[in-house]
């Protein structure tokens, strides 16, 4: 067994701000943050993950445009964390494609690309300790005609994007899990 590349034990107590999101409706950023927290806690024991919520007010208070060194340091002082995870989710515009099933049934599929970037900032110096990103493309739904009525197979964004977000979170947390190497 090879230990994880990113050992969180020295930080002991780690802050997690709710991820930000671009071009997505609903609570996809919260879903990604929750899944990330679950994977981190499953990957490493002996750490405490302090979920501190949205970063907007903290970022404004320290004069930053996005979560960065000053916000990490302020959070470290205010909440006693040694490091802070911050993530950003970018969702592409939905790309439709379609065709005919058989000779008469039209269908349209919806495909989307999502990229997740997460970094771990030192609450002492504000420097980046670790960074990872992953991207994927997936079909998130279909539009078809049933009895002459259009039907979309994915109405809730969390349902539509859930498996895609899960794949990205597993990918970005890879460095936190021990692995096996054949000798």
C-alpha positions in Angstrom: 0.0 0.0 0.0 1.2 3.5 -1.0 0.1 6.3 1.3 -1.9 9.1 -0.2 0.0 11.9 -2.0 -1.9 14.5 0.0 -1.9 13.7 3.7 -4.4 16.0 5.5 -3.5 14.7 9.1 -0.9 17.6 9.8 -3.7 20.1 9.2 -6.1 18.2 11.5 -8.9 20.8 11.2 -9.7 21.9 7.6 -12.2 24.4 6.4 -14.4 23.8 3.4 -16.1 26.7 1.7 -19.1 25.9 -0.5 -17.9 25.6 -4.1 -18.8 28.3 -6.6 -20.4 27.5 -9.9 -20.6 29.1 -13.4 -23.5 28.6 -15.8 -25.6 26.3 -13.7 -29.0 26.6 -12.1 -30.2 25.1 -8.9 -27.9 23.8 -6.1 -25.3 21.9 -8.2 -22.5 23.7 -6.3 -23.9 22.5 -3.0 -24.2 18.9 -4.3 -20.6 19.0 -5.5 -19.4 20.4 -2.1 -21.3 17.8 -0.2 -19.9 14.9 -2.4 -16.4 16.3 -2.0 -16.7 16.4 1.8 -18.0 12.8 1.8 -15.0 11.6 -0.3 -12.4 13.5 1.7 -13.8 12.1 5.0 -14.0 8.6 3.6 -10.4 8.8 2.2 -8.7 10.0 5.4 -9.5 9.5 9.1 -8.3 11.7 11.9 -9.3 15.0 10.3 -12.1 17.4 11.0 -13.8 19.1 8.1 -15.4 22.4 9.0 -18.0 23.3 6.4 -18.1 27.1 6.6 -20.7 27.9 3.9 -20.7 30.4 1.2 -17.5 32.4 0.6 -19.1 35.6 -0.8 -19.2 37.7 2.4 -15.7 36.6 3.6 -14.2 37.4 0.2 -15.8 40.8 0.1 -14.7 41.5 3.7 -11.0 40.9 2.9 -11.2 42.7 -0.4 -10.7 39.8 -2.8 -12.6 39.1 -6.0 -12.6 35.3 -5.4 -11.5 33.0 -2.6 -7.7 33.5 -2.2 -4.8 33.9 0.3 -6.4 36.7 2.4 -9.7 34.9 2.7 -7.9 31.7 3.7 -5.9 33.5 6.3 -9.0 35.3 7.7 -10.8 32.0 7.9 -7.8 30.4 9.7 -7.8 33.2 12.3 -11.6 33.3 12.8 -12.3 29.5 12.8 -9.0 28.0 13.8 -8.4 25.9 10.7 -5.0 25.0 9.4 -6.0 24.9 5.7 -9.1 25.6 3.5 -10.5 23.8 0.5 -12.1 26.0 -2.2 -13.6 24.7 -5.4 -15.1 26.0 -8.6 -17.5 24.2 -11.0 -17.8 25.3 -14.6 -20.8 23.9 -16.6 -20.8 24.3 -20.4 -23.9 25.3 -22.3 -26.1 22.3 -23.1 -25.4 21.0 -26.6 -28.4 19.4 -28.3 -28.1 16.7 -30.9 -30.8 14.6 -32.4 -32.1 12.3 -35.0 -34.9 9.8 -35.7 -35.6 6.5 -34.1 -36.9 4.2 -36.8 -38.7 6.2 -39.4 -40.9 8.4 -37.3 -39.8 9.0 -33.7 -37.7 12.2 -33.4 -35.4 12.6 -30.4 -33.0 15.2 -29.1 -30.2 14.5 -26.6 -28.7 17.0 -24.3 -24.9 16.8 -23.7 -23.0 18.9 -21.2 -19.3 19.3 -20.1 -18.4 20.1 -16.5 -15.0 21.0 -15.0 -14.2 20.9 -11.3 -11.2 22.6 -9.9 -10.3 22.3 -6.2 -7.4 23.8 -4.2 -6.2 23.6 -0.7 -4.9 26.9 0.7 -2.7 27.3 3.8 -4.6 29.3 6.5 -1.2 30.5 7.8 0.5 31.8 4.6 -2.4 31.8 2.1 -0.3 29.7 -0.3 -1.6 26.9 -2.4 -0.7 23.5 -0.8 -2.5 21.3 -3.4 -4.6 21.7 -6.5 -6.5 19.3 -8.7 -9.0 19.5 -11.5 -11.0 17.1 -13.7 -13.4 17.5 -16.5 -16.0 15.3 -18.2 -18.7 15.3 -20.8 -21.9 13.4 -20.4 -25.4 13.0 -21.9 -27.7 14.5 -19.2 -31.1 14.0 -20.8 -33.2 13.4 -23.8 -36.1 15.3 -25.3 -38.6 13.2 -27.2 -42.2 13.1 -28.3 -44.6 10.8 -26.5 -48.2 11.0 -27.8 -47.3 14.2 -29.5 -46.1 15.8 -26.3 -42.5 16.8 -25.7 -40.9 15.0 -22.7 -37.5 15.9 -21.2 -36.0 12.9 -19.3 -34.0 15.0 -16.7 -36.0 17.8 -15.0 -33.9 18.3 -11.8 -30.3 19.5 -12.4 -29.0 17.5 -9.5 -30.5 14.3 -10.9 -29.2 15.2 -14.4 -25.7 16.1 -13.4 -25.3 13.9 -10.3 -23.3 11.0 -11.8 -21.1 13.5 -13.7 -20.4 15.4 -10.4 -19.7 12.1 -8.6 -17.1 11.1 -11.3 -15.4 14.5 -11.1 -15.2 14.5 -7.2 -13.7 11.0 -7.2 -11.1 12.1 -9.8 -10.1 15.3 -7.8 -9.9 13.4 -4.5 -7.6 10.7 -5.9 -4.5 12.1 -4.2 -6.2 11.8 -0.8 -6.6 8.0 -1.0 -4.0 5.4 -0.5 -3.3 3.2 -3.5 -1.8 -0.2 -4.2 1.4 -0.8 -6.2 2.5 -4.2 -7.4 6.1 -5.0 -6.4 
